[in-house]
Amino acid sequence: MSATDGGPATGGAGGAGLRPAPAGAPSETILTGARDALIVVDVQRDFCPGGSLPVPGGDEVIPVINRIVPFFGRWIYTRDWHPANHVSFSASPEYRDGSWPAHCVQGTPGADWCATLDIPMNAILVSKGDDPDRETYSGFRVERFDLAQFLKLRGVERVFITGLATEYCVRQTALDAGAAGFTVYLVEDAVRGISPEGSARALKEMEAAGVIRITSGQLQDSGERPAPAYDEHGNPVEHDD
């Protein structure tokens, strides 16, 4: 299912309005349940080895993500979906904001999901960066689809962030999710960054903003799942919550 129409994105820049983190990241088991969503950020061919803008070790997140996908009942997969004339593309890229090599161009193999990435049949797919004049690092900033409202209407309270790359789209997604009022967990062994220094800065910023850093080994499936939206005949099901 693809996200298409909706209201303006909820959540602002930088992490304003985020709740402070608890004292120390949790080390205990975290049970996933019906009010949780897994967000998989930009695990696309151009960001993995052999792509036009590879993140070192980018493909290493895939088996970790695949292992925890079954722990959830709601999934958001974001992707860069750039036109060929996107404002951030440069013939002489400086590998910084506004100066990247062409990547994840609509309809090209580099924009495809990585082949071994598991995507549930009813996952929500959110395309971003399709405005040629605007860079978008977060699925919460897509103008045609209000991701925060979509999740809240379905009772989601916590989101678990995975994907690529730590300093850019992962960072902004996590900050925006917190600004929108969600409890945000960053699954550290399911993300990779472009540089150790940039990743360290991003992790420090996210943690200061209230993002809780965990590892996939702390997650355990409670078995709880969201109530079905449709019955066996395809009719919408009404729920009290």
N, C-alpha and C positions, 0 to 999 in steps of 0.2 A: 504494500500500500504506500502510495506516495503522498507527502504533504504538499498541498497546492494552495488553496485559498484559506484566508483567515484574517485576523486582526493584526495590528502592529505588534512587533515583538515586545515582550515585557522584560524589564531588567535594563540597567544602565551600565555605563562603563566603569571600569576600575574596581568595583567591589563595594560601592556605597551601599549601606543598609545590610551588609552581611552580619550574621551573628558571630560573636567571638567563639573561638574554638574551645572545647573543653580542655582542662589541664592535661596535656599529654595525649598523644594519639592512642586510641584503644589498641590493646594487644589481645583482647579476648575475642571469642567467636562472635560474629555478627550474623544473626539470622535474617535472611531475606524473606520478604513476604509480599502480600497483595498490594501494599502501598509503596512499593519500590519500583524503580525503573533503571535499567541498564542503558547508558548512553555510550555508543561506540563512535568515536570521532575519526573520520577521514582515513580509514584503513583501505587505501586505494593503491593501485599499482605504481603510480608515479611517486608515491612516498615510500616505497619499499625498494630493496636492492634491484638495480636494473632500470629504475624509473628515472624521470628527468629531474626530480628533486628528492632524492632518497634521504630518508632519515636513517642514520646508522643503527642497524639492528631493528629496523622498523618491522620486519616480518616476524621478529621474536614475540611480538604481542599477540599474534594470532592464536597459537595454542592455548595461551592463558585465557583470552577472551572466549574461545570455543568451550573451554572447560566450565566457565561460569555462566554462559548463556542459559543453560537449563535451570539455573537457580532463580530465574526471574519469570514474570508473566507479562511484563511490558518491556519493549525494547525500542530505542531510538537510534537509528544509524544516520549520521550526517556525512555529507560528502561535498567536496569542492566540485563545482560544475560550471567551469569558466567558459565564456565565449573566447574565440581566438584573439579578439582585440581587447582583452581585459587590461585594465589600467595598471595592474601590478606587473605585467610582463615587460621584460627588457631584453634587448639583443645583447647587452653587456651587463648581465645581472650582478648586483652587489650583494645578493643573498641577505636582504633585510627587507623591512616593510616597504612596499612600493617598488621593489626592484628584484624580481624573481625571474628565473627562466620560465618559459611557458610550461604549464603543468595542468593536469586534470581538465583538459579541453573537452568540451561536450562532444560525445560521440566517438572519442578516440580510445584506444585500448588503455592508455594511461589513466583515464578517468574511471575505469572499471574497478569494482571491489576486488581485492586480492582473492585469487581463485580458491584458496583453502579456508577463507573466512566463512563461518557458519552464520546464516541470516535466517531467523525464523520466518515462516510464511506470513505471519501477521505483524511483523515488525513495521514500524513507521520509518519511512525514508525521507530525510530532509535534505534538499539540495540548497546550497548557499554559494555566494560568489558569482551568480549568473547575471548580475548587473554589470555591464562592461565598465562603468564609471565608479564602481564602489567595491572596496574590499570588505569581506565579511568573514570573521574568524569564528563565529559562534552560531549554532543553530537557533539560539534564542534571539538572534537579531535579524532573522529572515522577515522581510516586510510583509509577505503574503500569508504568513502562517505564524500564529501566536503559540509557540511551543509551550511556554509556561502555562498559559490558560488551558491548552489542550491537556496537559498533565494534571493540573489542579482539578479540572472537571471530572477526571477519572480517579480522583482520590489519592494521587501520588504525593507523598510527603518527602521521600528521600530519593536521591539520584546517585548513581555510581558511575564515575567517569573513567573511560578507558580510551586508548587510541593514540593518534599522532597529530601534531608534535607537541611535546610538553610546553615549550616556550610560546607557542602561538595558539592554535585552535583548541588544544586541551586546556590551556590556561584560561582563555577567554570564556570557553564554555563553562568551566567550573565557577569562575567569578560571576558570570551572568546567572547561573543557576542559583547561587547563593543570594544574589541581589533580588531574585524573584521570590525568595522565601523558602526554598528547599534546603533541607539538610544535605550537604554535599560530601560524598566520599570520593577520594581519588585512589584508584587501585594502582599502586605504584609499579608493580611488576607487569602491568598491562598497559603502560605508557612508555614512550621513548622520546628523547629530545634530540635536537640537532647538535648541541654541544653540551659538555658537562657544566660549563660555567653558566650558560643560559638556562639550562634545566634547573640548576641549583637556585638561581635567582627566582625563577618561576615558582618552584616549590615553596620557597620562603615566602613569597608574596601570597600564594594561595593559602598557606597555613595561617599566616597573619590575618587573612580575611575570613577565616573560619572554616576552611576546607579541611576535612579530616583525612589524614593520610593512612592508608591501610595496605595490606597485601591480600592477594586472592586467597591465600591459605587461611585467612580469618573468616572467609565467607562460608556459610552453611545454609542449605536450602531448608526452609521451615516446612515446605510443602503447601503453604498458602498460595492461592492464586486469585487474581481479580475475578469477580463474578462475570459470567458470560454476558456479552452485549446482545447476543441473538440466540433464539432457541433453535431446535433442530430443523424447524421449517423456514428459518431465515427471518423470523419476525423479531423486532426489537424487544428486549426484555427490560422492564422497568424495575429499578431497585430503589429502596428507601434512602440509601446514601448516595 
